[in-house]
Amino acid sequence: MYKNLFYRETLEPTNAFDSYYTIKDLYDYVIGDNTKTKDYHHLKHKLNNFYDGYNNNVQYITETGLPNTKSEQFNHANLHKLYNKEILWSSEPNAKHYLADLEPFEQVAFKKNTLLFNDGMVYPSNDLGIKKPFQLQILDQIKVNRNKQDEYVKLIRKTENFSNFTYAFSPFLNTVIVPSGANENFMKNPISIQYLNKNSKGILECNTNIIDIQYKTKVHLKENVKLQSGQMNNIIYIVRENSELVIDRITNDYGGFGIFDSKFICHPNSKITINFKNTGSDYYQENFYFDLTTNVDLTLNGKNNIYKGHEYHQFVHVDSRSSDNKSIIDIKNVGNENASTSFIGRFDVSPNSVGFDGHMKNENLMLTPNTKMHSRPILDIHTKEIECTHGCTISNIDKSKLYYLQSRGLAKDIAEDVLVSSFLC
Amino acid sequence: MLKLKDFSVEHILDNVSTTFDIGKTYVVMGSNGVGKSTLLHGIMGRPDLNVSGEMTFMGSDLSELETDERARLGMFVGFQAPTSVPGLSNFQFMKQALNISGKDIAETLRSFKEVSAKLNLPDNWDKRNLNTDASGGEKKKNELIQMSMLNTKLAMLDEPDSGLDVDGIKALIEQLNEWRNDNNTLIVVTHYQKLVEGLNPDKVLVLKKDGVLTGDIELADKIFSQGFESV
């Protein structure tokens, strides 16, 4: 948002002052509830001077839908805290500071197989930028490409979460296509994907991307999310027939907050494996939505060590629409002092999903009495011939294990660390 | 080495006073529920036991020390049912317990494999998870590896024979006899005659509800032939 307000010539002249808006202000503005919007006219003036792509997004979203605060998905997720996050709407960027911030972006060029996403822009490393057969196709700023737009914008559907909000505030919809001809090249040579903030605290940056894995292709993505400021990501992964996608995602906090919505459109005979780790942040949501067609093999493994005072909320939705889908959800959360976590997992199994094999497990380890942890499995099953299990637990450190380790000379704090590591292993 | 005076554990043991000398081996016997395991874990400082009285180990007052501090003094307790920790390998655990790094790791691994081979444990024992998916006998052998590799001066073993097969008992006796020397002390809780005979202890202690009876191996023989009522 920062970049797009001031980076382009078409934007508002830098003649005024810094303003703070809460996410709630932006939300109210986008849904058109002007009576609630703080300093509505000022905000409208700023946003109307934004470029056309942004206004198109807002218009599209106001027509299709926005987050609903009554949505049960996030009834543990402390939305109040998110809504009151303050976003700096700076009118005059510091040029020196801005250039310094560019440095990590420039370095991407010299890395291998790397894509960097920041505030709706995609920065590929030089090797990916070279056009040659079976390389990635990167359609950036897809809003200006009408032909592709029609195909992909249809995938931005009305939801009851923050994905649409993210889209409304993304300057562009970017698409990365992995062509069939790549075969297993990107499995052997994983693609590194970096989600970085360019700016420090107080700025909200949004990405709406589509990653399209085409037929009979195998891809390994190593995603690295660094939260330095506000970051909302809405990523749609299309895994087409007979393709395989492996994602290793690590999210680290550097004083920011954010939401990462991942949607997977899983075509027949596709295989998806996701391993993720998270430390939480001042406020963080990491949500996964899976649309399974038929004979899809899905594995989701999460190992999250939520640091002291951090929040981490998660919604996992598996929507099985046809037969013979397999889904394993296994998520472990550790809550340190004053951490707050929630997990809501949902299997929707349609009447056509004969042969569905689903297993959902969420294990939580509370390290102190001040930790808050919620776990809620939901199984909505509309057919008989399936196998479906769930197990959700919340426990403390096992005192007998702690004593055992201490009896071998490990100090109590080290023994606790060892038990946390072994829990997450 | 270890002195107990009026050592009590709430609701279980009352006023036990005894001394365990350096270079000696002791067998502790007693009927079920009399407090044999509690005695060992009370000495080791298990947090849920409410202990009173005096305990000194090599001149150090144990009453204010945490379990890990007692362990670092050289005290070791072998569990009757060792705790399993999935996700932590046997050797990782030893590395943590010994607090080693760098070149010492390779040397320690070599020693680990040597002891585990002597106890007929599988080749990949170092990589197996701590007491997870292991038989009762294998867990007991694992306790022996830990006892041997840590700087143990006082070993207190709670029924180390349970779950061991005939060859396992033989290996256990060999391992303990090899470990014993003039600078350490062994206390073994057992109901198993072969083990008592194999160790040939210096003293036999019989815990009773009204106190502690002390004798030599003949006291154990009498119990094995006539039961606890006879003493």
Interface residues (C-beta under 8 A of the other chain):
Chain A: D398 K399 S400 K401 Y403 Y404 L405 Q406 S407 R408 G409 L410 A411 K412 I414 A415 V418 L419 S421 S422 F423 L424 C425
Chain B: M44 R46 P47 D48 E66 T67 D68 A71 R72 F76 V77 F79 P82 T83 V85 P86 G87 L88 F93 Q96 A97 N99 Q146 L150
